Amino acid sequence: MANTVNNREVILDTMLLITKEGKHSHIALRGVLDKYQYLEKKERAFITRVVNGTLERMIELDYVISLFINLKINKLKPVIRAILETGVFQILYMDGIPDSAVCNEAVKLANQRGFRNLKGFVNGVLRNVARKKEEISYPNLAVRYSLPEWIVKMWEESYTEQEIEVMGAYFLAEKPFSIRFDPERIQKEQLIKLLKEEEIESEEIPGYSDALYLKNIDYLGKLKSFQEGLFYVQDISSMEVGRWAQPQNGDYCIDLCGAPGGKTIHLSQLLKGSGMVDCRDVSEYKVDLIRENLKKSHIDNVKVKVFDARLLDEDIIDKGDIVIADLPCSGLGVLNRKPDIKYHLTEEGLVSLVELQREILKNARKYVKPGGKLIYSTCTVNKKENEENTSWFLENNSDFKLIREKQRIPGVDMGDGFYLAQFQKEKHDED
């Protein structure tokens, strides 16, 4: 059967799912790639590039569009706005596509979606952008790196302008993603060979013998090696939780907010079949994700349950050799993978998140046995959620000491922006 899918219509529909209906970008895009997995690799790559690129640079793109229209950007019809945003992205950042083709396809889209009367408007805006793109300049860091102004101002209290520029550039750059595998199950050389047979480029990561960078992937779900659970997609920064935890043979580990299961799987594999990882999360949906990933990874020294970490579980008080509190956070360290976060997050929301984190930490500390470890982590770059929470915790828990902490800066350190703090609970005198 001939392929009749119009890639730009798919892109427009995906953008509207995210911007108009509020669907998370990574979920919306994954659903689209699942639906159109029969498309050629080049076509799927084009869809992914335009959707992700437009979302990553939306503040910049809206600024550029506003230079060429006589009304406020938010007064545009959602369909027209999405057509212009994706069109401007292609003109500015996809050299392989002629500007004239971008304009023509955008006009066709407007017509197909019932906006025949706005074809001239769409055409005029895009052709003006194409003609004057070399003259466009940006007024500040927020526009240049497509970051909300309030986030830039918040970072300016803690980081230099150069550090903010490095982070901003990192979030916008194309980059490979990392995977982790269990050397007890498959050797690195074997996995590299399997991936090569599946036409996937891989690259070793210095200092990480159980991890690889992957490139040239358009649809992960079709890879047999992934379906068989021979590797797990996990960012380098997230792997540090297991490396810091260093579980010993027979340890009882508790992962309080475990979905989708990456840290639990890592702990389980480090235990080499011994001990137990008690993994839980707040909803059946999240726990099902954990179970699915455990099944693929052939893990059996894990028990999973639905449990709200804000509640106290008296059955595990003083029982955990290692307690992992990788808590809900603002996600400002993963804007390269989830760019829509920056458009939904608010300053008020940050305050609520800090309160939630402290509420969970109050319970987490009770689960640590004397001499045991508590590892607090977030995937954000925000001192209120990170260093200030660590200071608060130490001030209110004299029986814990801070072993080490690290704020990983995206673009400076490998991987996502990520924060880790490792605490140890004092042993009782009789111990």
C-alpha positions in Angstrom: 0.0 0.0 0.0 1.4 3.4 -1.0 2.4 5.8 1.8 -0.1 8.7 1.8 1.0 10.3 5.1 1.8 14.0 4.8 4.7 14.5 7.3 3.9 18.2 7.8 0.3 17.3 8.7 1.7 14.8 11.3 4.0 17.5 12.7 1.1 20.0 12.9 -1.2 17.5 14.6 1.6 16.6 17.1 2.3 20.3 17.9 -1.4 20.9 18.5 -1.6 17.9 20.8 1.2 19.5 22.9 0.4 23.2 22.7 -3.4 23.2 22.5 -4.4 20.0 24.4 -1.5 20.0 26.9 -0.1 16.5 26.2 3.5 16.0 27.3 5.8 16.3 24.4 7.8 13.1 24.9 4.5 11.1 25.2 2.9 12.8 22.2 5.9 12.2 20.0 6.3 8.6 21.1 2.7 8.0 20.3 3.1 9.4 16.8 6.3 7.4 16.2 4.4 4.3 17.3 1.5 5.0 15.0 3.7 5.7 12.0 6.5 3.2 12.6 6.1 2.0 9.0 7.4 5.3 7.7 10.9 5.5 6.3 13.6 6.3 8.8 14.3 9.6 7.1 10.6 10.6 7.4 10.4 9.7 11.1 13.7 11.6 11.8 12.2 14.7 10.0 9.0 14.6 12.1 11.1 14.2 15.3 13.5 17.0 14.4 10.9 19.5 13.6 8.6 18.8 16.6 11.4 18.8 19.1 13.3 21.7 17.5 10.2 23.9 17.4 9.3 23.1 21.1 12.9 23.7 22.2 13.1 27.1 20.5 9.4 28.3 20.8 10.2 31.5 22.7 12.8 32.4 20.1 10.5 31.5 17.2 7.6 33.5 18.6 9.9 36.5 19.0 11.0 36.2 15.4 7.4 35.9 14.2 6.4 38.9 16.2 8.9 41.0 14.3 6.9 40.4 11.1 3.2 40.7 12.2 1.1 43.5 13.5 -0.7 41.7 16.3 0.4 39.9 19.5 1.5 36.3 18.9 -1.1 34.9 21.3 -3.9 36.4 19.2 -3.0 34.0 16.3 -5.2 31.0 15.8 -3.5 27.9 17.3 -3.3 26.2 13.9 -1.8 29.2 12.2 0.6 29.8 15.1 1.8 26.2 14.9 2.2 26.4 11.1 4.3 29.6 11.5 6.4 28.2 14.3 7.3 25.0 12.6 7.9 26.9 9.3 10.3 29.5 11.0 12.2 26.7 12.7 12.8 25.0 9.3 13.9 28.2 7.7 16.3 29.1 10.5 17.7 25.7 11.4 17.2 23.2 8.7 19.5 24.1 5.8 18.6 21.0 3.8 15.1 22.3 3.0 14.7 25.2 0.5 13.0 28.2 2.1 10.6 28.3 -0.9 9.5 24.7 -0.1 8.9 25.5 3.5 6.7 28.5 2.5 4.7 26.5 -0.1 4.0 23.6 2.3 2.9 26.0 5.0 0.4 27.6 2.7 -0.9 24.2 1.6 -1.4 23.3 5.3 -3.3 26.5 6.1 -5.6 25.9 3.1 -6.1 22.2 4.1 -7.1 23.2 7.6 -9.8 25.7 6.5 -7.8 28.9 6.6 -7.8 29.7 2.9 -8.2 33.4 3.7 -4.9 33.4 5.7 -2.8 31.8 3.0 -1.4 35.1 2.0 -0.6 36.0 5.6 1.3 32.8 6.2 3.2 33.1 3.0 4.1 36.7 3.6 5.4 36.1 7.2 7.5 33.1 6.2 9.0 34.8 3.1 9.9 37.9 5.1 11.6 35.7 7.7 13.5 33.9 4.9 14.6 37.2 3.3 15.7 38.8 6.5 16.9 35.9 8.7 20.5 37.1 8.6 19.5 40.4 10.1 17.6 39.0 13.1 19.2 39.7 16.5 18.1 38.7 20.0 17.6 41.1 22.9 18.6 38.9 25.8 19.6 35.4 27.0 15.9 34.4 27.5 15.1 34.9 23.8 18.4 33.6 22.5 18.1 30.3 24.4 14.3 30.1 24.5 14.1 30.3 28.3 11.3 32.0 30.3 12.7 35.3 31.7 11.8 34.3 35.3 13.9 31.1 35.0 16.9 33.1 33.7 16.5 35.6 36.5 16.4 32.8 39.1 19.6 31.3 37.6 21.3 34.7 37.6 21.1 34.6 41.4 23.2 31.4 41.5 25.2 31.2 38.3 27.3 33.4 36.0 26.0 34.6 32.6 28.6 32.3 31.0 27.2 29.3 32.9 23.7 30.1 31.9 24.8 30.4 28.3 26.4 27.0 28.5 23.3 25.5 29.9 21.1 27.2 27.4 23.3 26.0 24.5 23.3 22.5 25.8 19.5 22.3 26.0 19.3 23.3 22.3 22.1 21.2 20.9 21.5 17.8 19.3 23.1 15.1 21.3 23.3 11.3 21.6 21.5 9.6 24.4 22.9 7.1 26.8 22.0 3.6 27.7 23.1 1.3 30.5 23.4 -2.5 30.3 24.2 -5.3 32.7 27.7 -6.7 32.1 26.6 -9.9 33.9 24.0 -10.4 31.1 25.8 -9.1 28.0 29.3 -7.9 27.4 29.9 -4.5 25.9 31.5 -5.9 22.7 28.5 -8.2 22.2 26.1 -5.3 22.6 28.0 -3.0 20.2 28.0 -5.8 17.6 24.2 -6.4 18.0 23.5 -2.7 17.7 25.7 -2.4 14.6 23.6 -5.3 13.0 20.5 -3.2 13.8 22.2 -0.2 12.0 22.7 1.7 15.2 25.9 3.7 15.9 27.3 3.4 19.4 30.1 5.0 21.3 31.9 4.2 24.5 31.6 6.6 27.4 34.8 7.4 29.3 34.5 6.2 33.0 31.3 4.2 32.4 32.1 0.6 31.5 28.4 -0.4 31.6 27.1 2.4 29.4 27.1 3.5 25.7 26.0 6.5 23.7 23.6 5.7 20.9 23.3 7.7 17.7 21.2 7.5 14.5 18.0 6.1 16.2 14.6 7.0 14.8 12.4 4.4 16.6 13.8 2.7 19.6 10.8 0.3 20.0 11.6 -1.7 16.9 15.1 -2.7 18.1 15.2 -6.4 19.1 18.0 -5.6 21.5 15.7 -3.1 23.3 12.7 -5.4 23.2 14.7 -8.1 24.8 15.8 -5.8 27.6 19.5 -6.0 26.8 19.9 -2.3 27.7 17.9 0.4 29.5 17.7 4.0 28.4 19.1 6.1 31.2 21.0 9.3 31.3 24.5 9.4 32.6 23.6 11.7 35.5 20.8 9.3 36.6 23.3 6.4 36.7 25.2 8.3 39.4 22.5 7.4 41.9 23.4 3.7 41.8 27.1 4.4 41.6 26.9 6.5 44.8 24.7 4.0 46.5 27.1 1.1 46.1 24.8 -1.5 47.5 26.5 -4.4 49.2 25.5 -8.1 49.0 22.2 -8.7 50.7 21.2 -5.0 51.2 17.6 -4.0 51.5 17.1 -0.9 49.3 14.1 1.3 49.1 13.3 3.4 46.0 10.5 5.7 47.1 9.5 7.3 43.7 10.7 4.6 41.4 8.9 5.0 38.1 9.8 4.2 35.4 12.3 1.9 37.2 15.8 2.8 35.9 17.4 3.3 39.3 15.7 0.2 40.8 17.0 -1.9 37.9 20.5 -0.5 38.4 20.4 -1.3 42.2 19.1 -4.8 41.5 21.9 -5.5 39.0 24.5 -4.1 41.4 23.2 -6.5 44.1 23.8 -9.4 41.6 20.6 -11.2 42.6 21.0 -10.8 46.3 19.1 -8.7 48.8 16.0 -6.8 47.8 14.9 -3.6 46.2 11.6 -2.3 47.5 10.3 -0.1 44.6 7.2 2.0 44.8 5.3 4.9 43.3 2.1 6.8 43.7 -0.1 5.3 41.0 -1.0 2.1 39.3 0.0 3.6 36.0 3.5 4.4 37.2 3.9 1.0 38.9 2.9 -0.7 35.7 5.7 1.1 33.9 8.1 -0.2 36.6 6.8 -3.8 36.2 7.1 -3.6 32.4 10.7 -2.6 32.6 11.6 -5.1 35.2 10.1 -7.9 33.1 12.1 -6.9 30.1 15.3 -6.7 32.2 14.8 -10.2 33.7 14.9 -8.8 37.3 13.5 -10.8 40.2 15.0 -9.4 43.4 12.6 -6.5 43.3 9.1 -6.1 44.9 6.9 -3.3 43.6 3.9 -1.6 45.1 1.6 1.4 44.8 2.4 3.7 47.7 2.3 7.5 48.2 5.6 8.6 49.5 4.0 11.4 51.4 2.5 8.8 53.7 4.5 7.0 56.4 5.0 3.3 56.0 5.6 2.0 59.5 6.6 -1.5 58.3 9.9 -0.3 56.9 11.0 2.2 59.6 14.7 1.7 60.4 15.0 -1.1 57.8 16.7 0.4 54.8 20.4 -0.1 54.1 19.9 2.3 51.2 17.0 4.7 50.7 16.7 6.4 47.3 14.6 9.6 47.3 14.7 10.7 43.7 11.8 13.1 44.1 9.4 15.0 41.9 11.0 18.2 40.8 10.8 21.1 38.4 12.8 19.2 35.7 15.0 22.1 34.7 17.9 19.8 34.1 16.1 17.8 31.4 14.9 20.6 29.1 16.8 19.0 26.3 14.5 16.0 26.5 11.3 17.5 27.8 11.3 21.1 26.5 7.6 21.8 27.2 8.4 21.8 31.0 9.7 25.4 30.7 6.4 26.6 29.3 4.2 25.1 32.1 6.4 25.6 35.1 5.6 28.6 37.4 7.4 30.3 40.3 4.4 29.3 42.5 4.8 25.7 41.3 8.4 25.7 42.4 7.4 26.6 45.9 4.9 23.8 46.0 7.5 21.3 44.8 10.0 22.3 47.6 7.2 21.7 50.1 6.4 18.3 48.6 10.1 17.3 48.6 10.5 18.1 52.2 7.3 16.3 53.1 8.6 13.1 51.5 12.1 13.6 53.0 10.5 13.7 56.5 9.4 10.1 55.9 12.4 8.9 53.9 14.8 9.7 56.8 12.7 7.3 59.1 13.3 4.4 56.8 17.1 4.5 57.0 18.6 2.0 59.4 21.4 3.2 61.7 24.5 3.4 59.6 22.5 3.3 56.4 22.5 5.7 53.5 19.9 8.2 52.2 20.4 9.5 48.6 18.4 12.6 47.7 18.3 13.4 44.0 16.5 15.6 41.5 16.8 16.2 37.8 16.8 20.0 38.1 19.2 23.0 38.4 17.6 25.0 41.2 19.2 25.7 44.6 15.9 25.9 46.4 15.1 22.3 45.4 18.7 21.1 45.8 21.3 22.7 48.0 18.7 24.6 50.2 16.8 21.4 50.7 20.0 19.7 51.8 20.7 22.4 54.3 17.2 22.2 55.6 17.5 18.5 56.0 20.7 18.7 58.0 19.3 21.4 60.2 16.4 19.2 61.1 18.1 15.8 61.4 21.1 15.9 63.6 21.5 12.1 63.4 22.4 12.4 59.7 25.7 13.7 58.2 26.3 14.8 54.7 28.8 12.6 52.9 28.9 14.4 49.6 26.7 16.5 47.3 27.0 17.5 43.6 25.1 19.8 41.3 25.7 18.5 37.8 25.6 21.4 35.3 24.3 20.5 31.8 27.0 21.4 29.3 29.7 21.3 32.0 29.2 17.9 33.4 28.2 14.9 31.3 24.5 14.3 30.9 21.5 16.1 32.2 21.3 18.7 34.9 21.1 16.6 38.1 21.6 17.0 41.8 22.7 14.4 44.3 23.2 14.5 48.0 24.3 11.5 50.1 23.6 11.3 53.8 24.5 8.7 56.3 22.6 8.0 59.5 24.6 7.7 62.7 24.9 4.3 64.3 23.6 3.8 67.8 26.3 3.4 70.5 25.3 -0.2 71.1 25.8 -0.9 67.3 
